[in-house]
Structures are given as C-alpha cells and as structure tokens.
Amino acid sequence: MLASDLRTIGQVGSTVCIGLLLDTLIVRSFIVPSLVRIYGPWFW
C-alpha cells in the first residue's frame, strides 16, 4: 500500500466495509441460524 494512491486505498476500504456489513447483516443473521436448524445435533 505504500506505492498506491489515495483512490486505491479508498476502494480497498470500501470493499472491506461492504464485506463486513454483508457478513454481519446476512451471514450471521440468516445463514448461520438456518444451518443450525438444518443440521441440528450434527452442527455441534
């Protein structure tokens, strides 16, 4: 990142932010509880 300009750093930051939001809002809210329900005892 030392040789990059400001636009590249902004794009990386935006990508990380969107990834964190998707993980927090979608994966942890819907997908993980659904998998726990589907797999039941095998999940643990």
VENPE-V282656 format. One record per pair of residues at least 24 apart in sequence whose ideal C-beta (glycine too) atoms are under 8 Angstrom apart, sorted by the first residue. I is the first residue (numbers start at 1). J is the second residue. If there is no record, write none. Layout:
BEGIN
i=I j=J
i=I j=J
END
This chain:
BEGIN
none
END
